[in-house]
Amino acid sequence: MANDYEKGLYPRKLMEEIRSRFVYVDWDPYSGKRIYLEAASGALRPKSVIEAMGKETCLPDQQGRANPGSNHSVEATAQGIEDLMTFFGAKSGQTIPGWSSSHVIYRITNAVLSAVPGTNVVTTGLDHASVRSAVTLFAEKYGKEERIAEPNRETGSVSLDSIFEKIDKDTCFLAVIHTSNVTGETFDVKTIIKEARKIKPDLYIMVDGVQYSPSDLIDVEEIGADAYVIAPYKNYGVKGCGYAHVSDRLARLPHWKYIFKPETSWDLGGVEHQSYAAWSAVVDYLCWLGGHFTDSADRRALVVAAMQSIKAHSTGLLSALINGTDKINGFKDMKHVTVYGMGEDLSRRACLVGFNLEGIESAKGCGLYKDEQIRLHAPGQDPFFAAMLKQLGIQSFIRLSACHYNTPAEIELFLKATASFA
C-alpha cells in the first residue's frame, strides 16, 4: 500500500521546513524527546504565533483611545477579523468571538432557542459535550424537546436518515458536528443542511467544526449553515478564545450585548486584540505553506492551497496508519487492535483514530506508548467524552490524532510500538 499513502505526502525538504517553523515539534521541556500525536487536544504552534501573542500582550492600550497604541490594537483586531473571514471563505455574515469554542456554542444556542419559535431541537449522539450540554441546558430552560440522532454502535456513525427523521416543521435548531473527535469521521454537512431545510426551510443550523477545521478546507458559503464554530488552539493558534462565522439573520437575534452597541455586535468587554493578532499569524503561516502550491498572491487562494495540501498529507498519514507501509503492517493487519468507526473511504476522515489494544485497559495502554516517548490520549468517563462513549457503548479508548507536521517515520515508529504490545 506504499504507493497509496505516499501520493499526498509533503516532499522531505518542505516537511523539514514545516517542522522548523513549529515550537516543540519533537520534544518539550517536561517530557524531553517525544512524538506528538495529540493534535486533537491542541495542535503545536508556529513560532510566529507565539511571537505575535507575546508582542501584543505587552501592550496595555485599550481600543478607542487617542494614542498610537490604541490605533494599533484596532488595526490588529480588524486584520484578525478579516483573516477569520478569509479562513472561513465568507463573503457574507460576520464573525463572533468567545472565551472558547464552547463559550461561543453556548451563546449561539441560547440566542436561537430563546428567540426562535419551535417546539424541539435536534443534535446527534456524536456531538461534543459542549454542544450536547448547551442543547440540554437551553432546551430545558425554554421548554423545548431535545431530540438526539443516535449512532450505530457497529459502524460508530450517525446515518443521515437518522438525523432527518428527527426534524419536523416544529424544529427550531439543528446542531451537528463536522468531524467526530472519537472516530475521526467527517460528516457530509452540506447534504445534511440541504435536506434538513427541505423539511424546515427556515431552520437555524450550527456546525461544530472544531475538529474538522485544522485538517480540511472550510467554505461557509458553500456549506450554508447559520453558524460555523472553530477553536484556534486546534488550528495552530492559542487557547483562551473561540470564534464562529454566523449568518446575518443569526447575528441579529437577541443576545447578550451592550445596550448602545449595534444590533449585530457580539463583543462583550474590551476586545482582546492579541488573540486576533495570533490568529493573523496562523493565517500568515497558512499563506506561506499555500505559496508552495499556487502562484496566486490572493490570501484566500493561498489558504485554500494550504488546506488542500494539509488534507492530502494527513490522508497519506492515515493510510500509512491503517494500511501500513512497505516497512511495517498497519492497524488492519494487527489482530490485537480494535479501531472504532473506521470505514474504507479515508478521504472522509481526519487523521484521528480511536482504538483499543486487546487485553490492555486504555489508560494503561496510553502509558505504554508514553514509555516509548509517544504522546497520545486515553479519554475516559470525563465530562468531555462520557456522553459520546455511552452512545457508542465504549468505556474508554486510546486516541491518536496526527497533523500535517507529523511525518511518515513517526507513524512507523508508532506502529512498531503498537506491534510490540501484541
Helices and strands as residue ranges (DSSP letters): H 2-6, H 12-20, E 27-28, E 32-33, E 35-36, G 39-41, H 47-57, H 68-88, E 94-98, H 101-115, E 120-124, H 129-141, E 145-149, H 160-164, E 171-177, H 189-199, E 204-208, H 220-223, E 227-230, G 232-234, E 242-246, H 248-251, H 273-290, H 299-323, G 331-333, E 337-339, G 346-348, E 352-357, H 362-371, E 374-375, H 386-392, E 398-401, H 408-420
